[in-house]
Amino acid sequence: MKEVNAVIFDLGGVLLNLDLSHSKTKMDVLGLPDGLAYGNIFEQYQLGNISTDRFFSYLQSLCDKGTERQEIIDAWNSCLSDMPEYKLQYVLQLRKRGIKTYLLSNTNEAHWNHIRTNIFPRPAEDYFDAIYLSQELHLAKPDKAIYEAVLSHIGLQADECLFLDDTEENIEAASSLGIRTYRTPVRYDWRNDVSGIICC
């Protein structure tokens, strides 16, 4: 078996702690009907097929009269919790060892802008050799095309890469292409597990 030359990290649930219930509660207070924020328009926003302005204008039209745009943005971003420093330090340690590190995330512009501005303690680019976002690729996990696009861009064979994600269907899709995978429990210190895989 080839050595692991690259680790591809999911963001939410792997590096970033999430609290989706917090966001839902805040949306409820604003009068947004249950579930609408996670319907097709969310999928299209995540794929970068509609603009941030259009997305929040639509949500604003569904909220209680008088709801301000910033209130909706704050509620939307409130699911983004914290990013444990020890995980980010581990990513930097991998880079120092000569292992390439990449980020592959299903995310949207509003979330990403908030994360990179308010949650990463230093520029996100300091931690990764490249960052791949669904909103920019117009593809999303578990579509196999997104993994194929990443592999093509980084120029490595699938079995040289280890992919970390907290969602089973994303893991299965990557694994079907020959990528080595590890499904991480949420809010879990996976460092020893990952080190064990890399060293084997």
N, C-alpha and C positions, 0 to 999 in steps of 0.2 A: 504493500500500500504506500502511495506517495505521501511525502510529508505535507503537513498543512502549511501552505505559504500565504494564506489570506483568511481572515475572519470577517464575515459579513454580518453585521448586527442589525436586527430590527430595532426600532426606537421605543415605542410605547409598549410597556410590559416587560421589556428586557433592560433597557437603560433608563427609561423614564417611567416613573410611577404614575398611574392614572387613577382618577376617581370619577367615573362616568356618572355615578349617582349624584354627585355634587352639581355637575352641569345640568342634569335633568331637573333637579330641584329648582335651580335658578331659572331655567326655562319655563317651568311650570308657573313660577311666580309672575313671569312676564306674560302669561296667558297663551304661550305657544301650545297648540294641541299636541297631545302625547304622540310621540313617534315620528312626527313630520320631519324633525331635524335629521333623522336617520333614514329617510326614504331615498328615492331616486335622486332628488336634487343634491343630497349629500354625496352620493356616489359620483355624480357628475362634477361636483365641486372638488372632490378628492382626486379626480382624474384630470383636473385642470381644464375642463371643458366649459365651465362658466366662471365668470370673474367673481372676485371677492365682493365687489360692489353689488352685483346682481344677486348673489347668494344672500347677503344680509338685507338687501331691499325686499327680497321675497319673504324672509323670516319676519322682517319688521311688519309686513302687510298682514301677517297672521297673528301678531301679538296684540295685546290690549292697546287701545287708542292712547296715543301720547308716549308710547315707549320709545326711548331714545336709541339711536343706532349703537352708541357706545355701551349701553346697558346690555344689548344683545351680544356684542363682541365679548364683553367681560364674562357673560354667562357661558358663552360658547367655549371660551378658553379656560374656564374654571375647572375643567376636568383634568387639566395638566398640572400635576402635583409637583414632584421634586425628582431630581436626578442624583442618586447617591454618588458622592465624590469618589468613593473607593472603586466604583465601576469605571469611571472615567480615567482614573489613575491606572487601572489595569489595561485599558485600551492604549494608553500612552506607553506602558511597559512593553506591550506587544510590538508597537512600532519601533521601540528602541532595540528590540531583539531581531528586527529585520522582517517581521511579519506584517504584511499589508493589512490595513483595516479599512473597512467600507461600511457605510450606513445605507440601508435599504428600507425605506419606510413608506407605508400608505399614509399620507398626510395631506393637509390642505394649506393654502397660503397663510390664512389667519393663524392657525396653530403653529406652523413653522416659524413665522415671524415672531410670535410670542416666545416660543421655545428658545430660539437663537438669541433673542434680545434679553430675556428675563430669567432663563433657567440654566443654559450653558454658562459656566463660570468664566470661560474664555472663548474665543471664536471657535465655532464648530469645526472649521477646517483644520484646526490644530490637532484634532483627534483622528481624522480620517484621511486616507489617501484620495478618496472621492466620496461624494454624497449623492445618492440616487433617491429621488422623491417621485411618488406616483403623479403628483400634480405637474411635474416637469416632463416625465416620460410619457404621460397620457396612457399609462398602464398601471395596473394594481395587482398585488398579490391576491389570490393565488394563481393568476394567469401565468402560465409557463413562459410567455413571451417576455415578461419583465425580468425573469432570471436569465433568460437567454441573452437579453440586451446587456445585462450587467456583465455576464461572462465574456461576451464579445468585446466589451469596452475595456475590461481589465486585462484581457489577454491571457487568462489562466485556464487550465483544464478544470472541469467540474470537481474532480476528486482531489484537487489541490486546495479546495475552498471549504471552509466550515461555516455553516449558516445557523445563526441563533434566532429563534422566534418563539413566541409564546402561544401561537395558534396552530393547531394540528393540521388544518388544511393547507396552510402555508408551508409547513414542514414537509408534508407529503408531496406537494408540487415540486419543491426543490429537490427532494430525494429522488423523485422519478427521473430527474435529469442527471443523476449521478453526483449531485452535490452532497457532501457530508453534512449532517444536520444534528442539531441538539435542540430539543424543545425545553425552554426554560419555564419553570413555575414563576408566576408573578411575585414580585417583591421577595425575590430569592437571591442569595449570594451564590452565583453560579461559577465563581472564579476557579475553584478547585476542580470542578467537573470539566470545565473547558481546558484547563491546563493539562488534565489527564488525557484528554482527547488529542491535544496538540503534541504532547510528548510521546504518544504511542506510534 
